[in-house]
Amino acid sequence: MQDYNYVWADCFEITLELSCCKYPPTSELQQEWENNRESLLVFIEKVVHIGVKGFVRDAVTGAGLENATIVVAGIAHNITAGK
């Protein structure tokens, strides 16, 4: 699903593994959260503003442009603007 979303929906997903145990017992979930909470929050703070965000507008009228293709030199993955 991650690959599909990256290619077709311009959405970059990640998977975070919190422990080597795929199915930790319910009684251990609170401790897993406490063990990883600060790292997760720091990660979110670092990556939330990476990249480009904003609106694609017509240079003359200022109207929003739907489905505009955004191309960045040196990056082989174009992005298509939404509505």
C-alpha positions as a printed Julia matrix, in Angstrom:
83×3 Matrix{Float64}:
  0.0    0.0     0.0
  2.88   2.38    0.75
  4.28   2.04   -2.77
  0.85   2.54   -4.33
  0.15   5.67   -2.29
  3.58   7.13   -3.12
  3.23   6.58   -6.86
 -0.47   7.3    -7.37
 -1.6    9.49   -4.47
  1.54  11.57   -3.8
  1.42  10.33   -0.23
  4.55   9.15    1.55
  3.73   6.62    4.26
  6.07   5.02    6.76
  5.9    2.03    9.05
  7.37   2.28   12.53
  8.39  -0.86   14.36
  8.26  -0.29   18.11
  9.55  -3.64   19.24
 10.76  -6.95   17.88
  7.51  -8.54   19.06
  4.83  -8.36   16.39
  1.97  -8.97   18.81
  2.93  -7.7    22.27
  0.58  -8.62   25.09
 -2.0   -5.98   25.92
 -0.44  -5.58   29.35
  2.8   -4.33   27.69
  1.29  -1.76   25.3
  1.37   1.12   27.78
  5.07   0.5    28.44
  5.8    0.32   24.69
  4.12   3.7    24.27
  6.14   5.17   27.14
  9.37   3.72   25.73
  8.78   5.26   22.31
  6.65   8.36   22.9
  9.45  10.95   22.99
 11.2    9.51   19.93
  7.96   9.52   17.97
  7.2   13.13   18.9
 10.72  14.27   17.95
 10.42  12.42   14.63
  7.09  14.11   13.88
  8.53  17.53   14.76
 11.46  16.96   12.36
  9.57  15.7     9.33
  6.23  17.48    9.47
  7.54  20.57    7.67
  9.94  18.92    5.2
  8.99  19.34    1.59
  6.89  21.82   -0.3
  3.38  22.81    0.59
  1.05  25.5    -0.57
 -1.25  26.37   -3.43
 -0.63  26.32   -7.18
 -2.09  29.51   -8.61
 -2.35  31.15  -12.0
  0.31  33.87  -12.25
 -2.12  36.4   -13.77
 -5.49  35.76  -12.12
 -4.35  34.15   -8.87
 -6.98  31.44   -9.32
 -6.14  27.97   -8.01
 -5.01  25.44  -10.62
 -6.28  21.88  -10.35
 -4.18  18.93  -11.48
 -1.07  21.04  -12.14
  2.08  18.95  -12.45
  4.91  20.07  -10.18
  8.36  19.13  -11.48
 11.56  19.56   -9.46
 14.89  19.28  -11.29
 16.87  16.3   -10.06
 13.9   14.49   -8.51
 12.38  11.79  -10.7
  8.93  11.92   -9.09
  6.47  14.58  -10.18
  3.61  15.69   -7.98
  0.12  16.57   -9.19
 -1.74  19.31   -7.34
 -5.21  18.57   -6.01
 -8.27  20.82   -6.06
